[in-house]
């Protein structure tokens, strides 16, 4: 299987909270998208590893992606080790995406920052012929995606571009709500977290409205690119009319 886009998050629900609208839009437009979680989120305060795996599968179904993988790296210990790097390289060489969507380099959660480093190194080193990897006993060919773009989690940044997700916002929220264990439940006895506060999902919507407003759309998702982005036609721009 090969895909057009591969989105990678540190934990189940990271992708949904950050760029699920973009994923849903890509799928609707006919692009093949894969998701990958580096860890099972087993250290999370709420839910269990089994519950979170079920929730992640349901979210993937809602988004309509081609596949969702888990690289089984220990939660809370996303080391940029040779072993973990080879897991990421092997996945990239298997799926051969044109674009990677990955965590930003500056984040509140150390796992997210470590995930960024691991994904960036995986992006680069996957293209080096002398780094050998195998899949199902067969040697893999080197392959490097054309670009990687960083999505927004807790900390904000000045976006390089913003995707208009207005037509896909409800699908985005459905995929987020699939991670039921992580959000507000008045019957739960588990300790409260940032995500389980009663107003958290409202904040998610408010942020999407804000970034949508910046481009004259109802909802938007921001990304940062490490390189300059070219525009083929001025009339293809989505901008707020001033």
Buried (B, 14 or more C-beta within 10 A) or exposed (E): EEBBBBBBBBBBBBBBBBBBBBBBBBBEEEBBBBBBBBBBBBEBEBBEBEBBBBBBEBBBEBBBBBBBBBBEBBBBEBEBEEEBBBBBBBBBBBBBBBBBBBBBBBBEBEBBBBBBBBBBBBBEBBBEEEBEBEEEEEEBEBBBBEBBBBBBBEEEEEBBBBBBBBBBBEBBBBBBBBBBBBBBEEEBEEEEBEBBEEEBBEEBBEBBBEBBBEBEBEBBBBBBEEEEEEEEEEEEEEEEEE
